[in-house]
Amino acid sequence: MTKKAQSRGILRMLSLVGGLALPTLTLIPLGSFWLWQQGLLLYWASAATILVLIAYGVQRWVFPENTAPTLAEPSVTDPTESVSETWTPVEAKAWDDVLAVMRRTDPARIGGREEALALAFETIEVVARRIHPEVAEPLWQFTVPEAFAMLERVSARLGTFTHDHVPLSDRLTVGQALALYRWRGTIEGIEKAYDFWRLVRMANPLAAVTGELRDRLSKQMVQWGRQHLQRQLAETYVKEVGRAAIDLYGGRLSVGRDELRAHVSGASRADLEAAGSVAEPLRIMVAGQVSAGKSSVINALGGEIRAAVDVLPTTSRFVPYALTRSGLPAALLIDSPGLEPDLGRIDDLVQRAMACDLVLWVAVANTADRALDLRAIKAFRTKFAEERNRRPPPFLLVLTNIDRLRPFQDWSPPYDLADATSPKAQSIAGAIAAASADLDVSSGDIVAVCLNPDTPAYNIDELWHRIAGSLSDAKKAQLLRQIQDLKSDRTWSRLWSQTVNAGRVLGQTLYR
């Protein structure tokens, strides 16, 4: 609940309590019998009625929209704020399914253990079916340690919510709560006796009307607070179970934070040794056709000549280069073999891209033949679409040779592409639009550069700017890549450790 909503709720409570407390406090010390003896009952009842009506009218006028929430109303808080930025697209859809369960849940449904378990089961099931639709029984696609980790996480978060939002939750023991629950029949009896008293007091109609108004307002206030709390508890319960279920079926609960932080992926070990780094880096792949300018891009980003540049293809294997720049995390530039129509390197390239967190695709601006680029990019997208536990890395298209666009002899940068008035700027903008249409890449993800060795490099700062803008998404892709790599990397070592520990326990049991 926002601070503004809390303030409005407090003001509403104060207005109601102020209107109800004054007649009640005057009635208690004087007593209805004394008022009747002194002939003041009519005056007091009239004043109390007027005061209650004024308080009721004021709070209805000041807070017309703050009525008791019903089942069809949305949550007071915006549930989309809880979406994790590291979730995959499939997991984001699973969260939408969780919110659908939350919206159709009647808060009164969580009235006991069986109802709460049934609601949790329904929430977990929609998540499991969304993340593992290929499995006939998706509900059981987790390990026992992951199940315990899920219970621990949900319990911790619900415990914090209950402590902060439920009155006396930190004072009332479970035994006392059960005792109160067993006495609910007595409370119902008291309510029936009070209903009888309401009939008796009809002997004095004016006092009865005043009492009924006061009772209705008090009951409405209590009912509003109870329904509000019930809805908050139900929504929090469903969301926390759903969030934990997404982490469970997404495989995150099998990996600890400390273990993940210290892990270096198998794809990076050899590259790190070659580049002289020690920690898991951000992996940036540079790919494209032969002679598109990949090596020139790497040289421009690295600030020194490290990759061979020639008209002939020079990179026949994947070569890592350490990339260091202020404000950029530890990174590796992976130079890839240039694509050629007659060589089947697309599959190798796509497989290597699975171990990368950002892709710089280099293409020539002054060409209309992009069929090979399109085929490779489609294969890349298809592969990541098949991986439900991965996020596709951000993709930037780097257009080279813009100095060779028409008019050929005109090269006097910089060029304002947002207001392309010169013929050269119009040619560059047209090349970006053509590449965007041919390769199905957003124009905002395309950077046009000039890396001609005879002229100063142009627009490299803009390329750095686009890379920095992609870091957030690249780190999310890196996190999921590390999780999947760690799970596969530790399989045999974990199995061996578990077998040894089980043997020790068995030995101690047999020889005790």
N, C-alpha and C positions, 0 to 999 in steps of 0.2 A: 504494500500500500504506500502511495506517495505521501510526502509530508503535508501537502495541501489537503489531500483527502483525510488524513489523520486530524488535521486542525479543524476541518469542517465537521468531522464526527464528534470531536470533543465539544465544539460549540453547540452542536445539536443536543448532546447529552446534558450540557449545563443548562440549556434553555428548558428542557423537559424537567430536569431535577429541580430547577428553581421554581417552576410552576407547580410541581407536585409537593415539594417539601414545605412550603409556607402554610398551605391549609392543613397539611398533616400535623405539623409541629404545633399549630394553634389548637387543633382538635384534641391532641393527646393531653396537654396539661389542664385544659378547661373541662373536657369531658362533655359528651353529648347530653348526659342527663342534666348537668349544671346549666348548659345553654338552654335546654328546654324549660328548666325551672325559672330562669331569669328572663325568658321570653326573647332570647337573642338568637335562637336557632335559625329563624327565617333569614335574619340579616347576615349571619355567618354563611349560611348555605348559598345565598345569592352572591355574596362577595367571592366565595370559593369557586362557584360556577363561572362567574365572569373571569376570574383570574386564570382558571384552567383553560377556558376557551381562548383567552388572549394568548397564553403560552402556546397552545396548540396551533392557533392561527399564525403566530409569529414564526414558529419552526417550520410550518408548511410553506410559508411565504419565502423564508430565507433559504430553506433546503428543499425545494420542490422535487428534485431528482433523486434524493437520497432515500428511496423506499427500500423495503426489505427485498433482498435479491431473490429471484426465482430461479428455477432450474434452467430456463432458457437464456438467462442473462449471461454475458461473458464474464470472465474473471476480472476482479478488481485490478490485478496486476497484468501486465502484458506477458503472456507465457513465452512469446518468441524471444524475449530477452535472454532466456536460458539456453538458447541454441548454442552448442559448442562450435567454434570456428574450425576445429580440427576434424569434424565429422565429414564423412564422404557423402556424395549426393544421395546414395541409397539410404544412409543413416539419417540424413535430413528428412527424407520422405517417411522414414520410420517415426521420426519425432512428430511429423504431422499426424500420423496415425495415433500416436499417444495423446496428442491434444484433442483429437476427435473423441477418444474414450473419455477424456477428462470432461469435455463439454456435455456429454450425454449422461454423465454419472450423477445420480441423485445423492446429495450429501448424506441423507438419512440412510443410504444403503450400507454405510460402514457402521453398523450397529452391533457387531460382534466379530468374533474371530473368524467364523466361517465366511461371513460376508466380505471381510477385509482380504482374506486369502483368495476368494473368488475374483475380487476386483484386481488383485495383483496378478493372478493367473491370466485374466483377460488382457491386461496391459502387456505382460511379457509375451503372450502368444502373438499379438499383432506385430510386435517388434520382430519376433523370430520368423514369422512368415514373410515379412518384408525383406529381411536381410538374407534369409536362406530359402528362397522360393523353390530351389531345385531339389530340396530334400523333402521326403514324404512326412517325416516327423521332425520338423525344424526346432521344436521346443527343447529337444535334448542335445543340441549342438554346443555343449560346453563341458568343461571338466569339473571335477569336484572342488579343487582349489578355487577355480573361478566362481563357483556358486557361493562359497564361503566369503570370498572377497565382495561379491555383490551384496550379500546380507549385511556385511560389515559397513559398507558404504551407505546403504539405505538407512540402516539403524542410526548411524552417526548423524546424518542430515535430518532425519525426522526427530531425533532427540534434540537437536539444536532448535528446530522450529517449535517443538512442544515447550521447551524450556523458556523460549522468548515470547510465546503468544498465548499459552494456556495458563490462566490464573491458578496458583497453588500447585502447579505441576511439580515444583521442586520441594514442596512441603508435604503433599498428600502421598502416603504410601500406597502401594498396590492393595494391601489388605484393607486399608480404610476405604479405598475406592470401591472394592468389592462389597464391603459392608453397606456403603451407601446405595450400591446397585441393588442389593437384596432388600433394602428398605423402600424401594420404589413403590411397592404396594401401599405402604403407609402414607406416602406422599399423595398417592391417588385418592386415598380415603379422606385426607385433609382437604383436598380440592373439592370432593363431593360435599363435605360438611360446609365448606365455604359457599358452595352453590346454594345450599339450604339457607344460609344466613342472608344471601342476596335476596331470596324470596321474602324472608321475614322483614327485612328493612324496607320493603315496598310499602309498609304501613305509613311511612313518611316519604311521600313521592319526591319532594324536593331534595332531601338528603340522599335518597336512593339514586336519583339522577346524577348528583354530584359524585357519589361513590362509584357509580358505573363508569362515568367519564374518566375518573382518576384510575380505576382498575384497568380500563381498556388501554389507556396511554401507558401505564406501567407494564402491562402484559405485552403491548406492541414493542416497547423498548427492549424488554428481555428477549422476546421472540426474534427481533431484528438482530440483536447481538449474538444469540445462539445460532441462528441460521448463517450469519456472516462467518462465525468461527467454524461451523461445520463445513461450509463451502471452502474456506481456506485450508482446513485440514484435508478434505477430500482432494482438492486440486494439488496440494503439495504432495500428498501420498502418491497420486497417480503419476505426477511429473517425476518424482524422485525414483519411483520404481521403473518408469520408462527410461529415464536417463541412464540408470544403472544397467538396465537390460540392453540398451544400445551399446554401452561399453562392453557388456558381457559377450554378446554375439559378434561384436566387432573385433574381439580378441584383445582389448586393452587391459582387461583385468588379469591377464596371465603374465603381464610384464610390469615390474616395479619401476618407480621413477629413478631410483639410484642405479638400478641395473641398466636402464635405458640410457641414462646420462653417460655412463662409463663405456657403453658398447660402441665398437667400431665395426661397421658392416664389412662383410666379406669382400664386396666389390671395391671397398676403399683401401683395404690393407696394402695391396701391392702398389696402388696408385700413391698412397701416402708415403711409402718408402721411397718411391721414385721422386716424389716432389718434396720430400723432406719435412712433411707435417706429421703431427702426432694425434690429433683429435679428429672425430668424425666431422668431415667438412660438408658444406653445401656443394652439391655436385651439379655443375653447369655443363651441359653437352652443347657443343657447337657442331652442327650438321648441315649438309647441303650437297649439291652436285659438285662434281669435279670442276675446279677452276672458278667456283662461285665467289671465292675470297675468304674462305674460312680461316686460313692461316693469317691473313692480313687483319681480320677481326681480332684474333687472339693476340697478335702483336700489338695492336692498338690498345686493347684492354690491359695487356700486361705491362705496357710502357717500355718494352724493350724487345729486340728481335730474338725470339726464342723458337719460333716455328718457321720452317723453310718456306719461302715464297717463290713460286715459279709458275710458268704457264703449264708445266707438266704436273700431273698428280704426284704429290710427294708423301702423302700420309696413307700408308697401306695398313695401318693398325690404329687402335685407340691409344692415344698418347695423353697422359695427364700433365697439366701445368698448374703450379700453385698460383693462386690469384690473391694478391694483398692490396687492400685499399682502405683508407680511413672510413669508418662507418660501415664497412662490409664485414660480415663474419667470415671465418676461415672458409675458403672455397677452393674447389678444383675446377679448372677448365678442362674438359675432356674433348680433345680434338679427335674427330671421327674420320674414317676413310671416306673419300668423296664418292658419291653415288654415280654409277654409269649405267646406261640402259642395258648393256649386255652382261652385267655382273649382278648376281643375286645377293646383294648386300643389305637389302631392306630388312630382312628377318633379323640379321645380326644387329642392325642399327636399332630396331625396335626393342630387341631383347636388352641391349645396353641402356636404352632410354628408361627401362623399368628401374634402373639403379640410379637415376638422376632426378634432380629436384627442379630444374629449370632448363628449358631448351631454347637455344638461339639458332633459328633456322636461317641460313644465309642463302640468298638467291640474287641473281643478276637482275638489275632493273631494266636493262635494254634488251629484253628477249620476250618472245611471246610463247615459247615452248616451255610450259611448266607441268607437263603431264607426269614426268617422273617425280617431281616434287609433290604433286598432288597425291600420287599413288603412295608415296612413303608417308605423307602426313595422315592420310586416311588409315593406313595400317597402324600407325602410332595411336590414333584416337580409338580405333577398334580394340586394340589390345588393352588400353586402360579402361575402356568401358566394360570389358569382361572381368576386370579385377574389382570385386565389390569392396575389398578392404583397402583400397588405395585411392588417392586423389590424383588426377592427372596434373603433372607439373605445369606451371605457367609457360606460355609459348609466345616468344617474340620473333617476328620476322624481320631480318636485317636485309635491306635492299642495297646492294653495292653498285658501283659503276654509274652513279647518277650523273657524274660529270660527262658521260658519253651520250647522254640524251640530247635531243634536239633543243635548240641549235647547238651544233657540235663545238663550235669555237667559243661559245659563251660560257665562261666559268668565273663568276665573280661573287662568291658567297659572302655573307649569309643570305638565305632565301626565306621569306615569310610565306609559308604554305597556307596559312589561314587567310591571307589576302594575296593570292597568287596573281599578280598583275604582269610580271615579266614573262616572256615566253619560256625561259628556263624553269621558273617556278611552276608554271602551268604544266610543263612536261613532267616535272617531279611529282606534282600532285596527281597527274593522270596515271603515272606509273604505280603510285601507291594504290589508287582506286582499282586499277587493273589487277594488281597482285591480290588485293583484298577479295575481289570477285572470283579470281581464278582458283585461289587456295582456301577460300572460305575462312579468312582471318580478318578480325576486326581491324579497321584502319587505325584504331588507337593502340594496337599491338604491333604496328609496323614502324620501323625507323629507317629512313633513307640516309646513307652515309657515302662518303667519298674517301677511299683509301689508296688512291693513286700514289705510288712512291715519288712521283715527280712534283706533287703538290702537297701542302699541309693537309693532314687528316681533318675531315669535316664532319661535324655532328656526332662525334664520339661522346661529348658531354651529354647530349640528349639520350644516347644509348645507355650511358651510366644511369641517367635519371629514370629511364624505363626499368632498368634492372633493379634499382633501389625500390621502385614502386611495386615490383613483383616479389620482393623479399618475404612479405607476410604470407602470401600463398605458397611460396617456395618452402618456407619453414614448416608449413602444415603438411605439405607433401613429404618433406624430409622426415617428419615425426612418424607418419604412417609407414614410410619405407623402413625406418629403423625398427619399428615394432614387428613388422612381418619378418625382417631379416633376423632379428633377435630370436623370435619364436622358432624359426627353422634352424638357426645356427646352434641353438643350445639343446636340440632334441636328444642327440646321442650322449652328450656329457651329462645332461639331467637324468636320462634313463640309467646311466651307469651309477651315478650318485644315489639315486633312489634304490637301485638293486643292492648296493653295498649297505646302505642304511637298513633296508629290510632284512638282509642277512644278519646284521648285528642284533637287531631286535629278536629275530627268531632264535639266534644262538643264545641270547640271554634268557629267553623263555625256556628253552630245552634244558639248559644246565643250571637253572636256578635251584 
